[in-house]
Amino acid sequence: MIYFDQAATSFPKPPEVVQAMTEVMTEYAANPGRGGHALSRRANDTVIRAREQLADFFGFNHSERVCFTANATAALNQAIKGFHFLEGDHVLTTSYEHNSVRRPLEYMKKTVGIEVDYVNLGEFNEFDSNAFRQAIQPNTKMIIVSHGSNLTGNIVPIDVVGEIAREKEITFLVDASQTAGIVPIHMSDMSIDLLAFPGHKGLLGPQGTGVLMVNEGIKLNPLYHGGTGGSSELIDQPNQLPERLESGTLNTPGIAGLLAGLNAVKKMGLPEIRKHEQKLTEILVNRLNQIDYVHVYGPEHRLAVIPFTIEGIDAQEIAIILDQHYKIAVRAGLHCTPLGHETIGTSRTGTVRLSVGPYNTEDEVYKVIEAIEEIVEGYFG
């Protein structure tokens, strides 16, 4: 099987990820932070190491404020729904946001009465920092930006947005679902207050892992209440992080796998990962643009995400043919980002999305191109 659905979840996983998770399950699958015995301490040590190394990797000085979640969606919901919004507060975000941002915001509009503006970033335009700045209102309390679009691969300069947010004293939340483990992110240098990302994409970890990093000065109401290991005498959730946002048993095998995935990324190096993915992306875009009836969307400089359509052929039908006839895994549809499809004009049709990762090869790329050429030939030849 040729796997070109890396934007959904990375595959294959590094062998050390499987090994780390197996080691937990066979040697110390105890409850971290819930007991003083040796197995519990070993599990807790793994969780602490993961917090520390993730904090270091993302330029964050407070490892105790690295909070584990089930996925990026849970992290984003915690950041948005847990924020102290009041009726009339304003949130500024973009037209490329995933439903994991849009739906919580729309929920907060209905339940709290906040106001939300989605700045249209366009399909090809360079980021217009002046237009973005002008969209800020006196009542803007949060700026939310998807660092990289899961539809077009469009990359937003979060360092520029962070500077604007810092200047205006506005809380800055970054959704790094498509960029964590691929593009350098430094929370301190980029003035990021809240950073949310999954462990199962660019960081090469297992599904069921996510992270929310919460900078000092940011207070969140927990979405879940329950056992936190310590402070059991309190009626309310403890105030300190990460316990305040981590009720219940942590996913120790998943966190161990995420730590192993992070180390695999560091071993490969972000520059080499990005260079490899850019090379494959350029081949795909250039060759697809040469095929009649194929339309490729998105900017020239992008992540390794390439959406396309073939005139007159349903996107889902193309994906089924690639899967069943060619054994090529892709994603078709609206990709949980209807606003993004409105931006590029594909709301009615959806697109087929190709997305590559560090383990994909040039040979696979050319096989995918050949398959698409054959599909076009079969319909129009």
C-alpha positions in Angstrom: 0.0 0.0 0.0 1.3 3.5 -0.9 0.2 5.8 1.9 -0.3 9.4 0.9 -2.6 10.4 3.8 0.1 11.8 6.2 -1.9 15.0 6.9 -4.5 12.8 8.6 -2.0 10.7 10.6 1.6 9.7 9.9 2.3 6.1 8.8 4.4 4.1 9.1 5.6 4.8 12.7 9.3 4.5 13.6 10.1 1.1 15.1 11.2 2.7 18.3 7.6 4.0 18.8 6.3 0.5 18.8 9.1 -0.7 21.0 8.5 2.1 23.6 4.8 1.4 23.8 5.3 -2.4 24.0 7.8 -1.8 26.8 5.2 0.1 28.8 2.6 -2.6 28.3 4.9 -5.4 29.2 7.0 -3.9 31.9 5.5 -1.0 33.8 1.8 -0.3 32.8 1.0 1.2 36.2 -0.8 4.4 36.9 1.6 7.4 36.7 1.5 9.8 39.6 -1.1 7.7 41.5 1.2 5.5 43.7 4.6 5.4 45.4 5.5 1.9 44.2 8.3 1.3 41.7 6.1 0.7 38.6 4.1 3.8 39.2 7.2 5.8 39.7 8.7 4.5 36.5 5.5 5.3 34.6 5.6 8.8 36.1 9.2 9.3 35.1 8.3 8.6 31.5 5.6 11.2 31.6 7.9 13.8 33.1 10.6 13.1 30.5 8.0 13.6 27.8 6.9 16.9 29.2 10.5 18.1 29.6 11.6 17.1 26.1 8.4 18.5 24.4 8.9 21.8 26.3 12.5 22.0 25.1 11.6 21.1 21.5 9.0 23.9 21.3 11.0 26.6 23.1 8.8 26.5 26.2 10.3 27.1 29.6 7.6 25.6 31.8 7.5 21.8 31.4 5.0 21.6 34.2 2.5 23.5 32.0 2.7 20.9 29.2 -0.7 19.2 29.4 -1.5 15.9 27.8 -4.8 15.4 26.0 -6.4 12.7 23.8 -5.6 14.6 20.6 -5.3 18.1 19.1 -9.1 18.5 19.1 -9.3 18.0 22.8 -6.4 20.4 23.3 -8.1 23.1 21.2 -11.5 22.6 22.9 -9.7 23.0 26.3 -8.0 26.1 25.1 -11.1 27.7 23.7 -13.9 26.5 25.9 -11.8 26.8 29.0 -10.8 30.4 28.4 -12.4 33.1 30.5 -14.5 34.7 27.7 -17.3 37.1 28.5 -20.3 38.1 26.5 -19.2 40.5 23.7 -15.5 39.4 23.7 -14.1 39.1 20.2 -12.0 36.3 18.6 -10.0 36.8 15.4 -9.1 33.7 13.4 -8.7 32.7 9.7 -10.6 31.1 6.8 -8.4 28.0 6.9 -9.3 26.8 10.4 -10.2 23.2 11.0 -13.6 22.4 12.5 -11.7 21.7 15.8 -11.4 25.5 16.0 -14.5 26.6 14.2 -17.0 24.4 16.0 -15.9 25.3 19.5 -15.9 29.0 18.5 -19.4 28.7 17.1 -20.5 26.9 20.3 -19.0 29.8 22.4 -20.9 32.2 20.2 -24.2 30.5 21.0 -23.6 29.8 24.7 -21.5 32.8 25.8 -22.2 35.4 23.2 -18.6 36.0 21.9 -18.0 37.5 18.5 -15.9 35.8 15.9 -14.3 37.0 12.6 -12.7 34.7 10.1 -10.1 36.6 8.0 -10.0 35.3 4.4 -6.4 34.5 3.7 -7.1 33.6 0.0 -5.6 30.7 -2.0 -2.4 32.3 -3.2 -2.0 35.6 -1.4 1.0 36.4 0.8 0.0 36.9 4.4 -1.2 40.5 4.7 -0.2 41.5 8.2 -1.7 45.0 7.9 -5.1 43.6 6.9 -4.9 41.2 9.8 -3.9 43.9 12.2 -6.8 46.1 11.0 -9.3 43.2 11.8 -8.4 43.5 15.5 -11.1 45.2 17.5 -10.9 46.9 20.9 -12.7 43.9 22.4 -10.5 41.2 20.8 -9.5 38.8 23.5 -7.9 36.0 21.5 -6.2 35.4 18.1 -6.4 31.8 16.8 -4.3 30.7 13.9 -3.8 27.4 12.2 0.0 27.4 11.5 -0.5 25.2 8.4 -3.6 24.4 6.5 -4.6 20.7 6.3 -6.3 21.5 3.0 -3.7 23.5 0.9 -0.6 23.4 3.0 -0.7 27.2 3.3 1.7 28.3 6.1 0.9 31.3 8.3 3.9 33.3 9.7 3.0 32.8 13.3 6.0 34.8 14.4 4.4 37.9 12.7 1.0 37.2 14.2 2.6 36.6 17.6 4.3 40.0 17.4 1.0 41.6 16.7 -0.7 39.7 19.5 2.0 40.7 22.0 1.9 44.3 20.9 -1.9 44.4 21.4 -1.8 42.2 24.6 -4.1 39.6 23.1 -3.9 35.9 23.9 -2.4 34.0 21.0 -3.5 30.3 20.4 -1.7 28.3 17.6 -3.1 25.1 16.1 0.1 23.3 15.1 -1.6 20.1 14.0 0.1 20.1 10.6 3.4 21.7 11.5 4.5 20.2 14.8 7.5 18.0 14.0 7.9 19.5 10.5 8.4 23.3 10.8 10.3 24.9 13.7 8.1 26.4 16.4 9.5 28.3 19.4 6.8 29.5 21.8 8.9 32.1 23.6 10.4 33.7 20.4 7.0 33.6 18.6 5.0 35.0 21.6 2.7 32.0 21.6 0.4 31.8 24.7 -1.3 28.5 23.9 0.1 25.8 21.6 -2.1 22.8 20.6 -0.9 19.8 18.5 -1.4 16.0 18.1 1.2 13.4 18.7 0.2 11.2 15.8 1.1 13.4 12.8 4.4 15.1 12.3 5.7 13.9 15.6 5.3 10.3 14.5 3.7 9.2 17.7 0.6 7.0 18.2 -3.0 8.1 17.8 -4.7 9.0 21.1 -2.1 11.6 22.0 -2.2 15.4 22.0 -0.7 18.3 23.9 -1.7 21.7 25.1 1.1 24.0 26.3 -0.2 26.8 28.5 2.0 29.8 29.1 2.3 31.6 32.4 -0.5 34.0 33.1 -3.1 32.0 31.1 -5.8 30.5 33.3 -8.2 27.9 31.9 -11.3 26.3 33.4 -10.9 22.5 33.1 -13.4 20.8 30.8 -13.1 17.6 32.9 -13.2 17.3 36.7 -12.0 14.3 38.7 -9.1 12.5 40.2 -5.7 14.1 39.7 -3.5 11.9 41.9 -2.6 14.6 44.4 -4.7 17.2 46.3 -7.5 14.6 46.8 -8.8 16.4 49.8 -10.0 19.4 47.7 -13.6 19.6 46.5 -12.5 21.6 43.5 -9.9 20.9 40.9 -6.4 21.9 42.0 -5.1 25.2 40.6 -1.7 24.1 39.5 -0.8 22.7 36.1 -0.8 20.1 34.7 -3.0 18.5 37.3 -5.8 21.1 36.8 -6.3 20.0 33.2 -5.4 16.3 33.5 -8.2 14.5 35.4 -8.1 10.7 35.2 -5.4 8.2 34.1 -3.0 9.4 31.5 -2.2 7.4 28.4 1.2 6.2 29.5 1.8 3.9 26.5 0.8 6.6 24.1 3.0 9.2 25.9 5.9 6.9 25.8 5.3 6.3 22.1 5.1 10.1 21.5 8.4 10.6 23.3 10.0 8.0 21.1 8.5 9.6 18.0 9.8 13.0 19.1 13.3 11.5 19.5 13.0 10.0 16.0 12.1 13.4 14.6 15.0 15.0 16.4 17.4 12.3 15.0 16.2 12.9 11.5 16.3 16.7 12.0 13.6 19.2 11.0 15.6 20.7 8.1 16.0 17.3 6.5 12.4 16.3 7.0 11.2 19.6 5.5 13.7 19.3 2.6 12.6 15.8 1.8 8.9 16.6 1.9 9.3 19.8 -0.1 11.1 17.8 -2.8 8.3 15.3 -3.1 5.7 18.0 -3.0 7.4 19.9 -5.9 7.5 16.8 -8.0 3.8 16.1 -7.4 2.6 19.7 -8.0 4.7 20.1 -11.2 3.7 16.8 -12.7 0.0 17.1 -11.8 -0.1 20.6 -13.4 0.9 18.9 -16.6 -2.0 16.5 -16.7 -5.1 17.7 -18.7 -8.3 18.0 -16.7 -6.4 18.1 -13.4 -6.6 21.2 -11.2 -4.2 21.7 -8.3 -5.0 24.1 -5.5 -2.9 26.0 -3.0 0.2 28.3 -2.8 3.6 27.7 -4.3 5.3 27.5 -0.9 3.4 25.0 1.2 3.5 22.1 3.5 3.5 18.6 1.9 -0.2 18.8 1.2 -1.6 18.8 -2.3 -5.4 19.0 -3.0 -6.6 18.5 -6.6 -9.7 17.8 -8.6 -10.3 16.1 -12.0 -12.9 17.8 -14.1 -16.2 16.0 -14.0 -15.1 13.2 -11.7 -16.3 13.0 -8.1 -13.5 13.3 -5.6 -14.7 10.4 -3.6 -14.8 8.3 -6.8 -11.1 9.1 -7.5 -10.1 8.2 -4.0 -11.9 4.8 -4.3 -10.3 4.0 -7.6 -6.8 4.9 -6.1 -7.5 2.7 -3.1 -9.1 -0.3 -4.7 -7.3 -0.5 -8.0 -3.9 1.0 -7.3 -3.6 0.4 -3.5 -2.9 4.1 -2.9 -4.3 5.7 0.2 -5.5 9.3 -0.1 -8.2 11.5 1.5 -11.2 13.0 -0.4 -14.0 15.3 0.7 -14.0 18.5 2.7 -11.3 17.5 5.1 -13.1 19.0 8.2 -12.4 22.5 6.9 -15.4 23.8 5.0 -14.2 27.4 5.4 -11.0 26.4 3.6 -12.9 25.0 0.7 -15.0 28.1 0.5 -11.7 30.0 0.3 -10.4 28.0 -2.7 -13.8 27.5 -4.3 -14.3 23.8 -3.9 -17.1 23.7 -1.4 -19.4 21.9 -3.8 -17.0 19.3 -5.1 -14.4 18.8 -2.4 -10.9 17.7 -3.4 -8.6 14.7 -3.4 -5.8 15.4 -1.0 -2.3 13.9 -1.4 0.0 14.4 1.6 3.5 12.9 2.1 5.8 12.4 5.0 9.4 11.6 5.9 9.1 7.9 4.9 7.5 8.4 1.5 9.8 8.0 -1.6 10.2 9.5 -5.1 9.3 6.1 -6.5 6.0 6.2 -4.7 5.4 9.7 -6.0 5.9 8.7 -9.6 3.6 5.7 -9.1 0.8 8.0 -7.8 1.3 10.4 -10.8 1.1 7.4 -13.2 -2.1 6.2 -11.5 -3.7 9.7 -11.9 -2.6 9.8 -15.5 -4.3 6.5 -16.1 -7.5 7.6 -14.5 -7.7 10.7 -16.6 -6.9 8.6 -19.7 -9.6 6.1 -18.8 -12.2 8.9 -18.5 -11.2 11.2 -21.3 -8.8 9.2 -23.6 
